[in-house]
Amino acid sequence: MSTTIPAPDTMITCLRDVLVGPLTEIGQRFSALLTDLVPHTALVIFTRECTGRPRKVAGDPGVVDRVTIAELDRIRSELATGQIRRGPARIAGRDRDVWVILDATDTLLVLVPESARTASIPLELVRALFAVVATGIQLQVRNASPAYLAESRAASSERARTVAELTEAHAMTLESILATLRSRDLDDTRARVTARETATNALIGLRSAVDRHRELAEEAVTTAFARLHGELRGLLRHREVVLEMVAPPVDGRALPGEVAHAARALARGAVLAMSAQADLGRIRVAWNCHGGDLLIDIRDDGDGEADAADLARQLRDRAETLGGTVEAESTPGWGCRVAARLPLDMPAPVAGSSALEALAVLAPREVEVLEHLVAGRRNRMIAERLGVSESTVKFHVASVLRKLGVSTRGEAAALGAEAGIKAAG
């Protein structure tokens, strides 16, 4: 039985639909696209770029709810870039027959096929489609929209809390076992040695799991800054501008993934705006860690005619989504400066307040508008999706901000994401 491949225009339209929806549901949309090409029961996309939710999944809960980061990392380490492999792999606790593809973006695709048949499956087409999807994920993450940052921080916080609770519970248990087994009051030497080794190995495994979580959820500040340096060199490659990079201290705190993405996006946005000036010779970018904050300072030696208020407005949503601040100033004859502060820890919840309680005051149409804010859309696109005028959308957005007690779209999106509001497709 041969596989029916859709017409190119149909395929492109379907691929576009996969890319434009909420990032959290991209696995489900891609699974639907591949259903006829590669019939499968489960799909997993794994990328370390997306720190909040590194797995995008669809299909059998027995697989997608139980597959671990360690299993996916092991598969990825066995593949070469661009490789397609069919065969057994350890997934969700047992060996399964799977298709796996590793894209050039270091993003992994795992498909659990419905049957053992391999004939007529257009693997090269699947690899090409996955390359587009993987690149789309990478671009969305690097763009660090306020909606993505809010969702990523909420997911990272929940995962960190769960890991901490499990670590504490299991570590206490294992340490108690070790203390008991090391007691000289027990006389069965062999039993004590065997049990002690088992408990020790379990404790080491638990600590390793926590280390993997930290490696996935955090990025060394020097590594994040080095990545930014490479991105900015590419951004300025056609400008005769000296780029001065002042690195943070090597012993600075590791950055949560969403903070690293936001910091690079803020710096890119500021440098891009500054580089548009005609009379410009130097841009200085500095990061520093102070207490629980990452401090970003960007300056140029231009004519100081850049619109500082507009630049701050462009950058503010990302920072405020994470509880940070952005300030910009231009001084004629002296240049432009952007200063941002991003907290490295989640803000403590306000006593007596609840995101769900705040959303209860919204009208149904306002909830619809908030869903689009969570998706990171601007007023014009929201108007097109809802079939209303842009001025009507502006009215509803203002009402949403007022009722939620926030001042920016990014804060509203963060509050909506915290309360479980799904990004509108």
C-alpha positions in Angstrom: 0.0 0.0 0.0 1.6 3.3 -1.1 1.5 6.5 0.8 -0.5 9.4 -0.8 1.5 12.6 -0.8 -0.6 15.8 -0.8 -0.1 18.4 -3.5 2.8 20.9 -2.8 0.4 23.8 -2.3 -1.7 21.8 0.2 1.5 20.6 2.0 2.8 24.2 2.3 -0.5 25.4 3.7 -0.6 22.6 6.3 3.0 23.3 7.2 2.2 27.0 7.7 -0.6 26.0 10.1 1.9 23.9 12.1 4.2 26.9 12.5 1.8 29.7 13.3 0.0 28.2 16.3 1.1 28.2 19.9 4.5 26.7 20.5 3.3 24.4 23.3 1.0 22.6 20.9 3.3 22.3 17.9 3.9 18.6 18.5 0.1 17.9 18.1 -0.1 20.0 14.9 3.0 18.3 13.4 1.6 14.9 14.3 -1.6 15.7 12.5 0.4 16.7 9.4 2.4 13.4 9.4 -0.5 11.1 10.1 -1.0 10.0 6.5 2.7 10.1 5.6 4.0 8.1 8.6 1.1 6.5 10.5 2.2 6.6 14.2 0.8 6.3 17.7 3.1 8.8 19.4 5.4 11.7 18.4 8.0 13.5 20.5 10.1 16.5 19.5 13.0 17.2 21.9 15.0 20.5 21.9 17.2 21.9 24.5 16.6 25.4 23.1 13.1 25.4 24.7 14.0 25.4 28.4 10.5 25.5 29.8 9.1 22.6 27.9 11.9 20.8 26.0 9.5 18.1 24.8 6.6 18.7 22.3 4.4 15.6 22.3 1.3 14.1 20.7 -0.3 10.7 20.9 -0.3 7.8 23.3 -0.2 9.0 26.9 1.6 5.8 27.9 4.5 7.0 25.8 4.5 10.8 25.8 3.7 11.1 29.5 6.5 8.7 30.5 9.4 9.4 28.1 12.3 11.0 30.0 14.9 13.6 29.1 17.7 11.0 29.8 16.1 8.6 27.2 15.9 11.3 24.6 19.4 12.6 25.3 20.7 9.0 24.8 19.1 8.7 21.4 20.3 12.1 20.3 23.9 11.3 21.3 23.8 8.2 19.1 22.8 10.1 15.9 24.7 12.1 13.4 23.2 15.4 12.1 20.5 14.7 9.5 20.5 11.0 10.2 17.3 8.9 9.9 17.2 5.6 11.8 14.6 2.9 12.3 15.0 0.4 15.1 14.6 -0.4 18.8 15.2 2.4 21.3 14.5 2.8 25.0 11.4 5.0 25.2 9.1 5.5 28.2 10.7 2.8 30.2 10.9 0.0 27.6 12.4 -0.9 24.2 10.1 0.2 21.3 10.4 0.2 17.5 10.8 3.9 16.5 11.7 6.2 13.7 14.2 8.9 14.8 15.6 12.0 13.0 18.2 14.5 14.3 17.9 17.9 12.6 20.8 20.3 12.0 19.4 22.5 14.8 20.1 19.6 17.2 16.4 19.0 17.5 15.3 15.3 17.8 12.1 13.8 16.3 10.9 10.4 17.6 8.0 8.6 16.0 6.4 5.4 17.3 5.0 3.8 14.1 1.6 2.1 14.0 2.9 -1.0 12.2 6.2 -2.7 11.2 5.8 -1.8 7.5 8.5 0.4 6.1 7.8 0.5 2.4 6.6 3.7 0.6 7.2 5.9 3.6 8.6 9.2 2.2 11.4 9.7 4.8 13.2 12.4 2.9 10.0 14.5 2.8 9.5 13.9 6.5 13.0 15.0 7.2 12.6 18.1 5.1 9.3 19.0 6.9 10.9 18.4 10.3 13.8 20.7 9.3 11.3 23.5 8.8 9.5 22.8 12.0 12.7 22.6 14.0 13.9 25.9 12.6 10.5 27.4 13.4 10.8 26.3 17.0 14.3 27.7 17.2 13.3 31.1 15.8 10.3 31.4 18.2 12.5 30.6 21.2 15.2 33.0 20.1 12.6 35.8 19.4 11.6 35.4 23.1 8.1 36.9 22.8 6.4 37.9 26.1 4.0 35.0 25.7 6.7 32.5 25.3 8.7 33.9 28.2 5.7 33.8 30.5 4.8 30.2 29.6 8.4 29.1 29.8 9.0 30.6 33.2 5.8 29.0 34.6 6.8 25.6 33.2 10.4 25.9 34.5 9.2 27.0 37.9 6.8 24.0 38.1 9.4 21.5 37.0 12.0 22.9 39.4 9.5 22.7 42.3 8.6 19.1 41.4 12.3 18.1 41.1 13.1 19.7 44.4 10.3 17.9 46.2 11.2 14.5 44.7 14.9 15.1 45.5 14.2 16.0 49.1 11.9 13.0 49.6 14.0 10.4 47.9 17.3 11.7 49.3 16.1 11.6 52.9 14.9 8.0 52.3 18.1 6.9 50.8 20.2 8.6 53.3 18.3 7.0 56.1 18.8 3.6 54.5 22.5 4.2 54.2 22.8 5.3 57.8 21.0 2.1 58.9 23.0 -0.2 56.7 26.3 1.3 57.9 25.4 0.5 61.4 27.6 -2.0 63.1 24.7 -3.6 64.9 23.7 -5.5 61.7 25.4 -8.9 61.4 24.5 -10.0 57.8 27.6 -8.5 56.1 26.7 -9.6 52.6 23.2 -8.3 52.8 24.4 -5.0 54.2 27.0 -4.6 51.5 24.6 -5.4 48.7 21.9 -3.1 50.1 24.4 -0.3 50.7 25.6 -0.5 47.1 22.0 -0.5 45.8 21.1 2.6 47.9 24.3 4.4 47.0 23.7 3.8 43.2 20.1 5.0 43.6 21.3 8.2 45.4 23.9 8.8 42.7 21.2 8.3 40.0 18.9 10.8 41.8 21.7 13.4 42.0 22.4 12.9 38.3 18.8 13.5 37.4 18.9 16.8 39.3 22.1 17.7 37.5 20.4 17.0 34.1 17.5 19.2 35.1 19.9 22.1 36.0 21.8 21.6 32.7 18.5 21.8 30.8 16.8 24.6 32.7 19.9 26.9 33.2 22.7 28.4 31.1 26.0 29.6 32.4 26.1 33.4 32.2 29.4 33.3 30.3 28.0 30.8 27.8 24.9 32.9 27.3 27.0 36.0 26.7 29.3 34.2 24.3 26.2 33.2 22.3 25.1 36.8 22.2 28.5 37.9 21.0 28.2 35.5 18.0 24.7 36.7 17.2 25.7 40.4 17.3 28.7 39.9 15.1 26.4 38.4 12.5 23.9 41.3 13.0 26.6 43.9 12.4 28.7 42.1 9.7 27.7 44.6 7.0 28.3 47.7 9.2 31.7 49.3 9.9 30.9 49.5 13.6 33.2 48.4 16.5 31.5 46.0 18.8 32.8 46.2 22.3 31.7 43.3 24.6 32.2 43.5 28.4 31.7 40.0 29.7 30.0 39.2 33.1 32.1 37.6 35.8 32.9 33.9 35.3 31.5 33.1 38.8 28.2 34.8 38.1 24.9 32.9 38.8 23.6 30.6 36.1 20.7 32.1 34.1 17.3 30.4 33.9 16.7 29.6 30.2 14.0 32.1 29.7 16.1 34.9 31.2 19.0 34.0 28.9 16.7 34.1 25.9 15.1 37.4 27.0 18.5 39.0 27.6 19.8 38.1 24.2 16.6 39.2 22.5 16.7 42.6 24.4 20.4 43.1 23.4 19.7 42.2 19.8 16.8 44.6 19.6 18.7 47.5 21.1 21.8 46.9 18.9 19.7 46.6 15.8 17.9 49.9 16.6 21.2 51.7 17.4 22.9 50.4 14.2 20.3 52.1 12.1 21.9 55.5 12.9 24.0 56.9 10.2 26.9 58.4 12.2 27.9 55.5 14.4 31.3 54.1 15.2 31.0 52.0 18.4 28.5 50.0 20.3 29.3 48.7 23.8 27.4 45.8 25.3 27.9 44.8 29.0 26.4 42.2 31.2 26.8 42.0 35.0 25.4 39.9 37.8 24.3 41.8 40.9 22.6 40.0 43.7 19.6 38.2 42.1 19.6 40.3 38.9 21.2 40.2 35.5 22.1 43.8 34.6 22.4 44.7 30.9 24.0 48.0 29.7 24.2 48.9 26.0 25.6 52.2 24.7 26.7 53.7 21.4 28.7 56.8 20.3 26.1 58.0 17.8 24.6 61.4 17.5 22.0 60.8 20.2 19.1 61.3 17.9 17.6 57.8 18.3 14.0 57.7 19.7 14.7 56.4 23.2 11.0 56.3 24.2 10.1 54.2 21.2 13.1 51.9 21.8 12.1 51.4 25.4 8.5 50.6 24.3 9.7 48.0 21.9 11.8 46.2 24.5 9.7 46.7 27.7 7.2 43.8 27.3 9.9 41.1 27.4 11.5 42.5 30.5 8.3 43.1 32.4 7.0 39.6 31.6 9.9 38.4 33.7 9.5 41.1 36.4 12.3 43.2 35.0 12.7 46.8 33.8 14.1 48.6 30.7 15.1 52.2 30.5 16.5 54.1 27.4 17.8 57.6 27.0 19.3 59.6 24.1 21.5 62.6 24.6 22.3 64.7 21.6 26.1 64.6 20.9 26.6 61.8 23.4 24.7 58.8 22.1 22.0 56.4 23.2 21.9 54.1 26.2 19.7 51.2 27.1 19.8 49.7 30.7 17.8 46.6 31.6 17.4 44.5 34.8 16.2 40.9 34.7 15.5 39.1 38.0 16.9 35.6 38.1 14.2 34.3 40.4 10.5 34.1 40.2 8.8 36.9 42.1 7.1 35.9 45.3 3.3 35.6 45.0 1.3 38.5 46.5 -0.7 37.3 49.5 -4.4 37.1 48.9 -4.1 37.5 45.1 -4.9 34.8 42.5 -4.6 34.9 38.7 -7.8 32.9 38.5 -9.6 35.5 40.7 -8.3 38.3 38.5 -9.5 36.7 35.3 -13.0 36.1 36.7 -13.8 39.8 36.1 -13.2 39.6 32.4 -16.1 39.4 29.9 -16.2 36.6 27.4 -14.9 38.8 24.5 -12.1 40.1 26.8 -11.1 36.5 27.5 -10.8 35.9 23.8 -8.6 38.9 23.4 -6.4 37.7 26.3 -6.0 34.4 24.6 -4.5 36.2 21.6 -2.3 38.3 23.9 -1.0 35.1 25.4 -0.2 34.0 21.8 1.9 37.2 21.4 -0.3 38.8 18.6 -0.6 42.5 17.9 -3.8 44.4 17.6 -4.1 44.1 13.8 -3.8 40.3 13.7 -6.2 40.0 16.6 -8.7 42.1 14.7 -8.4 39.9 11.7 -8.8 36.7 13.8 -11.9 38.0 15.6 -13.4 39.8 12.6 -13.6 43.2 14.3 -12.0 46.6 13.8 -8.5 47.4 15.2 -10.0 50.2 17.3 -12.4 47.7 18.9 -9.4 45.5 19.8 -7.6 48.5 21.3 -10.7 49.1 23.5 -10.8 45.5 24.7 -7.0 45.4 25.4 -7.3 48.6 27.5 -10.2 47.1 29.4 -8.3 43.8 30.0 -5.2 45.7 31.3 -7.4 47.9 33.6 -9.4 44.9 35.0 -6.2 42.8 35.6 -4.4 45.7 37.2 -1.4 45.6 34.9 0.2 48.2 32.6 1.5 46.2 29.7 0.4 43.5 27.3 3.3 41.3 28.4 2.1 41.4 32.1 -1.4 40.5 31.0 -0.1 37.6 28.9 2.0 36.4 31.9 -1.1 36.6 34.2 -3.2 34.7 31.6 -0.6 32.0 31.1 -0.3 31.6 34.9 -4.1 31.1 35.2 -4.0 28.5 32.4 -5.3 30.6 29.5 -4.4 28.8 26.3 -2.9 30.8 23.5 -5.5 31.2 20.7 -4.7 29.2 17.5 
